Amino acid sequence: MLTSAQVRDAKPRATRYELTCDAVPGFIIRVLPTGKKVAFARFRDEDGMDRRHRLGLLGPDLTVDEARRQAVLVIAQRRVPAVADAPARAHDRSVGARSRASQAPTDAPAQVEHAPPSDSKPLTLRQFALRFDQEHIDMRVKPGTAKNYRYSLARYVLPALGDRPLAGITTADIQRFHNSLHEIPCAANNARCVLSALFSKALKWGVLTGTNPVADVERFEERSVERFLTPDERRALERVLVAAAQIPLGKKGHIGPDGIAAIRLLVLTGMRRDEIRDLRWEHVDWRRSMLRLADSKTGKRDVIVSDEVMELLGRLAQTKGNPRQGLVVCSRQGNKLYSLGNTWGIVRRLAGIPDVRLHDLRHSVASDAIMNGVPLEVVGKMLGHRNYRTTQRYAHIADQVLREAVNLTSRTIVDAASGKTKPARQKPSSTPTRRGRSVGRHRSSGASRSRNS
């Protein structure tokens, strides 16, 4: 019987592979090169066709045991459940054909997909969206982004355009769809992004020819929701964290050491929430003062951290018995710190900053770096931005710092030209004491001149 432990321990390989269950023949777990694991039910339908029905991506919402239960129902009925429409069944046939032919690499879909017969109905966006979900979102997209993709497809895109022939959707159609969501510009822009990726894959896989019809659809301007901590707010935040650490477990206001450490790491590094929650002791390079993240929103990356961060990690490791493996911050049961959002809600209320989100701690690190003269390019590397345009959101802060420097320099030049410059400060002369000796400042300055000469 295929167990949860076996699935959990299955490591990704260069190409995808499958695990089968002896107890339920036809229950399959596909392990993708990205490390994601997808459950399938395999059976032969009434026509004798080999069919595979995708049950879903394994995770908190779909465990191995739940996927096995669903597989039993599908295999027993020898048909795809009613919730899956005809496009899903058509796609399952092509998947079955591919599985019998060979174990194709993950970038092969465009080469093995068969064109529909000339007398068949044209491929709709809804039909292609199923393939897009299974062969791109499942394989290439991070879990958080994948969730947003699927929500945008189900909530906005498919109800409006799902039944339209894919090849017949024009830029004007997408522009009208985008305009219809003008009251929710963020959702409209997200839907545009999903459509752009979908049509891009359709072109790459040879389903469509020509150009991407989304390319000329303009985005709506979105109001920037950036919030930066002030020095007073930083002090208030630290006071709350210090006080919470002193409150015994079970008492009101208590926050566990892992929650406090997680917030301090976010404050000091500007890393993303999940980068901290997924951080493991194996990722900590003590010698180089670096965190070597195996995965992040932008892929594998190295994060150079400060001495203060390394000291914080050192203290945390000491309290945990200096572990070499496992999560750096975790729940009392050793699981991922899913309660961090609730913890932050308590902390920000006590600190008097109820409008500050966890992600604003990242913005604050960027703001403080720029205010201290760090160039935008370096800030982008600090935050792990893959695209320089992402860092440009902080350009207005850099412009403000530059303007202040320009004004200061200009005032200095004007004052010098008009003779308003202040006289140079005289070097301190020896200050006689009651016994006629000089104080230390003058003596040290003389000693310095003597050494330099």
C-alpha positions in Angstrom: 0.0 0.0 0.0 1.3 3.4 -1.0 1.7 5.4 2.3 2.0 9.1 3.1 5.5 8.6 4.3 6.6 7.0 1.0 5.0 9.8 -1.0 6.6 12.4 1.3 10.1 10.8 0.9 9.9 10.5 -2.9 12.5 12.9 -4.3 12.2 14.7 -7.6 14.3 13.6 -10.6 15.3 15.2 -13.8 12.1 13.8 -15.5 8.8 13.1 -13.9 8.0 9.6 -12.7 5.1 7.8 -11.0 4.4 5.8 -7.8 1.7 3.1 -7.9 -0.4 1.6 -5.2 -0.6 -2.1 -4.7 -3.7 -1.9 -2.6 -5.6 0.2 -5.1 -4.4 -0.6 -8.7 -4.9 2.5 -10.7 -4.1 5.0 -7.9 -1.0 6.9 -9.1 1.1 9.6 -7.7 3.1 11.6 -10.3 6.3 13.2 -9.0 7.3 16.2 -11.0 10.8 17.6 -11.4 9.7 20.7 -9.4 9.0 18.4 -6.4 5.2 18.7 -6.7 3.2 15.6 -6.5 -0.1 15.0 -8.4 -2.6 12.3 -7.8 -4.3 10.4 -10.7 -6.9 7.7 -11.0 -6.2 5.3 -14.0 -8.9 3.0 -15.4 -10.3 1.7 -18.7 -13.6 3.1 -19.7 -16.5 1.3 -21.3 -14.9 1.6 -24.7 -11.7 0.0 -23.4 -9.8 3.3 -23.6 -7.0 3.9 -21.1 -8.0 6.9 -19.0 -6.4 9.0 -16.4 -8.3 11.4 -14.3 -6.4 14.1 -12.4 -7.5 14.2 -8.8 -5.3 17.1 -7.8 -2.1 18.4 -6.4 -1.2 16.8 -3.0 -1.1 19.2 -0.1 -3.0 20.3 3.0 -6.3 20.3 1.0 -5.6 16.8 -0.6 -3.8 14.2 1.4 -2.7 10.8 0.1 -5.5 9.0 1.9 -8.1 11.4 0.6 -6.8 11.1 -3.0 -6.8 7.3 -2.6 -10.5 7.4 -1.5 -11.4 9.6 -4.5 -9.5 7.2 -6.8 -11.4 4.2 -5.6 -14.7 6.0 -6.5 -13.5 6.9 -9.9 -12.1 3.5 -10.7 -15.2 1.7 -9.4 -17.5 3.9 -11.7 -15.1 3.5 -14.6 -15.8 7.1 -15.6 -14.7 10.6 -14.8 -16.8 12.2 -12.1 -19.7 14.5 -13.3 -17.8 17.6 -12.1 -15.3 17.1 -14.8 -16.6 18.2 -18.2 -16.1 16.7 -21.7 -12.9 18.6 -22.2 -11.4 16.9 -19.2 -12.3 13.5 -20.7 -10.8 14.4 -24.1 -7.6 15.5 -22.4 -7.4 12.3 -20.4 -7.4 10.2 -23.6 -4.4 12.2 -24.9 -2.6 11.7 -21.6 -3.3 8.0 -21.7 -2.0 7.8 -25.3 1.1 9.6 -24.3 1.7 7.3 -21.3 1.5 4.2 -23.5 3.8 5.7 -26.1 6.7 6.8 -23.8 7.6 8.7 -20.6 8.0 12.0 -22.3 10.0 14.8 -20.7 8.1 17.7 -19.1 8.7 20.0 -22.1 7.2 17.6 -24.6 3.4 18.4 -24.6 3.6 20.5 -27.8 5.2 17.6 -29.7 2.7 14.9 -28.7 -0.6 16.7 -28.7 -2.7 15.6 -31.7 -4.8 18.1 -33.6 -8.5 17.4 -33.5 -10.2 15.9 -36.6 -11.3 18.5 -39.1 -15.0 17.7 -38.4 -14.6 18.2 -34.7 -15.7 21.4 -32.9 -13.0 24.1 -32.5 -11.0 24.0 -29.3 -12.4 26.3 -26.7 -10.5 28.4 -24.1 -12.1 26.2 -21.4 -10.7 23.1 -23.0 -7.3 24.5 -23.4 -7.4 25.9 -19.9 -7.5 22.3 -18.5 -4.3 21.4 -20.4 -2.8 24.7 -19.3 -3.6 23.8 -15.7 -2.2 20.3 -15.8 0.9 20.9 -18.0 2.0 24.3 -17.0 0.5 25.4 -13.6 1.1 22.0 -12.0 4.6 21.7 -13.4 6.1 25.2 -13.5 4.2 27.5 -11.1 4.8 28.0 -7.4 2.0 26.8 -5.2 0.9 30.3 -4.1 0.9 31.7 -7.6 -0.8 28.5 -8.8 -3.7 29.1 -6.4 -4.1 32.7 -7.7 -4.0 31.5 -11.3 -6.7 29.0 -10.7 -8.9 31.4 -8.8 -8.6 34.0 -11.6 -9.5 31.4 -14.2 -12.5 30.1 -12.3 -13.8 33.4 -11.1 -13.3 35.7 -14.0 -11.8 34.3 -17.2 -13.8 31.1 -17.8 -17.2 32.6 -17.1 -16.6 35.4 -19.6 -14.5 33.7 -22.3 -14.4 30.0 -21.5 -16.9 28.8 -24.2 -15.3 30.9 -27.0 -13.1 29.2 -29.6 -9.5 29.8 -28.5 -8.4 30.7 -32.0 -11.2 33.2 -32.4 -10.4 35.4 -29.3 -9.0 38.7 -30.4 -7.2 41.5 -28.7 -10.5 43.5 -28.8 -12.3 40.7 -27.0 -9.7 40.6 -24.2 -9.7 44.4 -24.0 -13.5 44.4 -23.5 -13.2 41.7 -20.9 -10.5 43.6 -19.1 -12.5 46.8 -19.2 -15.5 45.0 -17.7 -13.4 44.6 -14.5 -12.4 48.2 -14.2 -13.9 48.5 -10.7 -11.5 45.8 -9.5 -8.2 46.8 -11.3 -6.0 44.4 -9.4 -8.2 41.4 -10.3 -8.4 42.7 -13.9 -4.6 42.9 -14.2 -4.2 39.5 -12.6 -6.7 38.0 -15.1 -4.8 39.7 -17.9 -1.6 38.1 -16.7 -3.1 34.6 -16.6 -4.5 35.0 -20.1 -1.2 36.2 -21.4 0.5 33.1 -20.0 -2.2 30.9 -21.3 -2.0 32.2 -24.9 1.8 32.2 -24.7 1.7 28.5 -24.0 -0.9 27.9 -26.8 1.6 29.6 -29.2 4.6 27.7 -27.9 2.8 24.3 -28.0 1.7 24.9 -31.6 -2.0 25.1 -30.7 -2.2 28.6 -32.1 -0.2 30.6 -34.7 0.4 34.3 -34.9 1.0 36.6 -31.9 -0.3 36.8 -28.4 -3.6 38.7 -28.4 -3.0 39.9 -24.8 0.2 41.8 -25.6 -1.6 45.1 -26.6 -4.1 45.1 -23.8 -3.0 47.8 -21.3 -3.0 47.3 -17.6 -5.0 49.4 -15.2 -3.0 51.6 -12.9 -3.0 50.2 -9.4 -2.8 52.3 -6.3 0.5 51.5 -4.5 -0.1 50.1 -1.1 3.3 50.6 0.5 3.8 51.2 4.2 7.2 51.9 5.8 8.0 51.7 9.5 9.2 54.8 11.2 12.0 54.7 13.8 9.4 55.2 16.6 7.3 52.3 15.2 10.4 50.1 15.1 11.1 50.9 18.7 7.4 50.2 19.7 7.6 46.9 17.8 10.7 45.8 19.6 9.2 46.7 23.0 6.2 44.5 22.2 8.5 41.6 21.2 10.6 41.9 24.3 7.6 42.1 26.6 5.8 39.2 24.9 8.9 36.9 25.5 8.6 37.5 29.2 5.0 36.4 29.5 4.6 32.8 30.6 3.0 30.2 28.2 -0.8 30.2 28.5 -1.0 33.8 29.7 -2.5 36.6 27.6 0.0 38.3 25.4 2.5 35.4 25.3 4.2 34.8 22.0 6.4 31.8 21.4 10.1 32.2 20.8 9.8 30.9 17.2 7.1 33.5 16.4 9.3 36.3 17.9 12.3 35.0 16.0 10.4 34.8 12.7 9.2 38.5 13.0 12.7 39.7 13.9 14.2 37.8 10.9 11.6 39.5 8.7 12.4 42.9 10.2 16.2 42.5 9.7 16.4 40.7 6.3 13.4 41.9 4.2 12.9 38.3 3.2 9.4 37.0 2.2 7.2 35.4 4.7 7.4 31.9 3.2 11.2 32.2 2.8 11.4 32.5 6.6 8.8 29.9 7.3 10.5 27.4 5.0 14.0 28.2 6.1 15.9 25.1 7.3 19.1 24.8 9.4 20.6 23.1 6.4 20.3 26.4 4.5 22.4 28.4 7.1 26.0 28.9 6.0 27.6 29.9 9.3 31.0 30.4 7.8 29.9 32.8 5.1 27.0 34.5 7.0 24.6 33.4 4.2 21.3 31.7 3.8 21.3 29.4 0.8 17.6 29.0 0.0 16.9 25.9 -2.0 13.7 27.5 -3.4 12.0 30.9 -3.2 9.5 32.9 -5.3 12.3 33.6 -7.8 13.9 30.2 -7.5 17.1 29.2 -5.8 19.1 32.1 -4.3 21.7 33.0 -1.7 20.8 35.7 0.9 23.7 37.5 2.5 22.7 38.5 6.0 24.1 40.8 8.7 26.0 39.9 11.8 22.9 40.7 13.9 20.9 38.0 11.9 23.6 35.4 12.4 23.7 36.2 16.2 19.9 35.8 16.3 20.1 32.5 14.5 22.9 31.4 16.8 20.9 32.1 19.9 17.9 30.3 18.4 19.9 27.3 17.5 21.4 27.1 21.0 18.0 27.1 22.6 17.0 24.2 20.3 20.1 22.1 21.0 22.1 23.3 17.9 20.1 21.2 15.3 21.6 20.5 11.9 18.4 19.7 10.2 14.8 20.8 10.3 12.9 24.1 10.2 14.5 27.1 11.8 11.2 28.4 13.0 8.3 26.1 13.6 5.3 25.3 15.7 5.5 23.4 19.0 4.8 20.3 17.0 7.7 20.9 14.6 5.4 21.9 11.7 5.5 24.9 9.4 4.6 28.1 11.3 1.2 28.7 9.8 0.2 30.8 12.8 2.7 33.6 12.0 -0.1 35.7 10.4 -2.2 35.5 13.6 0.9 36.2 15.7 1.6 39.3 13.6 -2.0 40.5 14.1 -1.5 40.5 17.9 1.9 42.1 17.7 0.9 45.0 15.4 -2.2 45.8 17.5 -0.1 45.9 20.7 2.6 48.0 18.9 -0.1 50.5 17.7 0.6 49.8 14.0 -2.7 48.0 13.0 -2.3 48.9 9.3 1.2 47.4 8.9 1.2 44.0 7.0 3.9 41.4 7.3 5.0 42.2 3.8 5.4 45.9 4.8 8.4 44.8 6.8 10.0 43.9 3.5 9.2 47.3 2.1 10.6 48.9 5.2 14.0 47.2 4.8 14.1 48.5 1.2 13.2 52.0 2.3 15.8 52.1 5.1 18.5 50.8 2.7 17.8 53.5 0.1 17.6 56.2 2.7 21.1 55.2 3.8 22.4 55.6 0.3 22.2 52.0 -1.0 21.7 52.0 -4.8 18.5 50.5 -6.2 20.5 47.8 -8.0 21.9 46.6 -4.6 18.5 46.8 -3.0 17.1 44.6 -5.7 19.8 42.0 -5.0 19.1 42.3 -1.2 15.4 41.5 -1.7 16.0 38.8 -4.4 14.2 40.6 -7.2 14.5 38.7 -10.5 13.4 41.7 -12.5 14.9 45.2 -12.0 11.5 46.7 -12.8 10.2 45.3 -9.5 12.8 47.3 -7.6 11.7 50.5 -9.5 8.7 50.7 -7.1 11.1 52.2 -4.6 12.5 54.7 -7.1 10.5 57.6 -5.6 12.4 57.1 -2.3 15.7 57.1 -4.1 14.6 60.3 -5.9 13.7 61.9 -2.6 17.2 61.1 -1.2 18.8 62.4 -4.3 16.8 65.6 -4.2 17.8 66.3 -0.6 21.4 65.8 -1.5 21.1 68.1 -4.5 19.4 70.8 -2.5 22.1 70.5 0.3 24.9 70.8 -2.3 23.2 73.7 -4.1 22.8 75.7 -0.8 26.4 75.1 0.0 27.5 76.5 -3.4 25.2 79.5 -3.2 26.3 80.3 0.3 29.9 80.1 -0.7 29.4 82.4 -3.7 27.6 85.0 -1.6 30.1 85.0 1.2 27.6 83.5 3.7 29.8 80.5 4.4 30.4 79.9 8.0 34.0 80.2 9.2 35.8 76.9 9.5 35.6 75.5 12.9 38.9 76.1 14.8 40.7 73.1 16.1 40.3 72.9 19.9 43.1 74.5 21.7 44.6 73.2 24.8 42.4 73.8 27.8 44.5 74.5 30.9 43.5 72.7 34.1 44.0 74.1 37.5 47.5 72.7 37.5 48.3 74.1 34.1 48.1 70.9 32.2 46.3 70.2 28.9 43.2 67.9 28.7 43.3 64.7 26.7 41.8 66.0 23.5 44.7 68.2 22.6 47.3 65.6 23.6 45.7 62.8 21.5 45.5 65.2 18.5 49.2 66.0 18.9 50.0 62.3 19.2 48.1 61.7 16.0 50.0 64.4 14.1 53.2 62.9 15.4 52.3 59.5 14.1 51.2 60.8 10.7 54.4 62.8 10.1 
